[in-house]
Amino acid sequence: MKCPGQDTRHWKPGDIFEVKCPSCGVLIEFFKDDIRRRCKDCKKQVTNPKIDLGCIEWCKFAEQCVGPEVMKKKSKKK
């Protein structure tokens, strides 16, 4: 069974998008739940500017799924 928040059957068209790498300008494809991706051209790590992890608000397995670092950042934004 898949995590409902990551099940792409429930995603909308804008949940997969492209962002220009801030270092070299190459397009990087992101999924809404990607935390970061590595640019295929310059190899820099790029953080997802539109990250959507709404499921971490209610899922009891959230910390195991996304890790404690993401959970700390999310709790600071509240």
C-alpha positions in Angstrom: 0.0 0.0 0.0 1.2 3.5 -0.9 1.1 6.5 1.4 -2.0 8.4 0.3 -0.1 11.8 0.2 2.4 10.3 -2.2 -0.1 8.4 -4.4 0.1 10.2 -7.8 -3.4 9.0 -8.7 -4.7 11.8 -6.5 -2.3 14.5 -7.8 -3.4 17.5 -9.9 -1.7 18.7 -13.1 0.4 21.4 -11.3 1.8 18.9 -8.8 4.7 18.2 -11.3 6.5 21.3 -12.5 9.8 22.6 -13.7 12.0 25.2 -12.1 15.2 26.9 -13.5 18.3 26.0 -11.6 19.5 29.2 -9.9 23.1 28.4 -10.7 23.0 27.5 -14.4 19.4 28.0 -15.7 18.8 24.4 -16.7 15.2 23.2 -16.1 14.7 20.8 -13.2 11.6 18.7 -12.9 10.1 18.6 -9.4 7.2 16.6 -8.0 5.2 18.4 -5.3 6.7 16.2 -2.5 10.4 16.4 -3.6 12.4 18.1 -0.9 15.3 18.8 -3.2 16.7 17.7 -6.6 20.2 17.7 -8.0 20.7 19.7 -11.2 21.7 17.3 -14.0 23.9 20.0 -15.6 25.9 21.7 -12.8 25.2 19.1 -10.0 24.0 21.7 -7.5 21.3 20.7 -5.0 18.2 22.8 -5.5 15.4 23.0 -2.9 11.8 22.6 -4.1 10.2 26.1 -4.0 6.7 24.7 -4.1 7.0 21.8 -1.7 3.6 20.4 -0.6 3.8 18.1 2.4 0.3 18.7 3.8 0.1 15.1 4.9 2.7 15.7 7.6 0.1 17.7 9.5 -2.0 14.6 10.2 0.0 11.4 9.4 1.3 9.5 12.4 4.2 8.2 10.2 5.2 11.7 9.0 8.6 11.9 10.8 9.6 8.4 9.5 8.6 9.4 6.0 10.2 12.9 5.6 12.7 12.8 8.5 13.1 14.9 11.6 14.8 17.8 9.7 11.7 18.5 7.6 9.4 18.1 10.6 11.5 20.8 12.5 11.3 23.2 9.6 7.5 22.7 9.2 6.9 23.3 12.9 8.9 26.6 12.8 6.6 27.9 10.0 3.5 27.7 12.2 
